[in-house]
Amino acid sequence: MSRLTKTRSQLRLAWASLMNAPGFVTAVVATLALTLATLFVVLSLVNSYFLKPLDVFDESRMVVVEQSLTYDDYDAVGFQSYQSMVHWLKNNQSFEQAFMMNAAENVFLYLT
């Protein structure tokens, strides 16, 4: 028996087996569809949050303001309270536009 004939008969047998088990075929197709959909969503999120540049007018003028608090037993680097950030934004005299973002608490403010 030639290799091509053997492969063809194995493919026919596989096809017949799949037609006898429609539930299995449905489960496999649904699993593949869900996996692909999840992959596309994750890639889209990575692209929009990590790869795409920020939508700002002039990136070279963008400034990140952080605060470092020193206590007796530890240093809190990059810590800002919500009240401090709002105060900085409302009393801003250095920047023409300001944007506050605290992603950990889902707080976003844009003040001009």
Secondary structure by P-SEA (a helix, b strand, c coil): ccaaaaaaaaaaaaaaaaaacaaaaaaaaaaaaaaaaaaaaaaaaaaacccccccccccccbbbbbbbbbcccccccccccaaaaaaaaaacccccbbbbbccccbbbbbcc
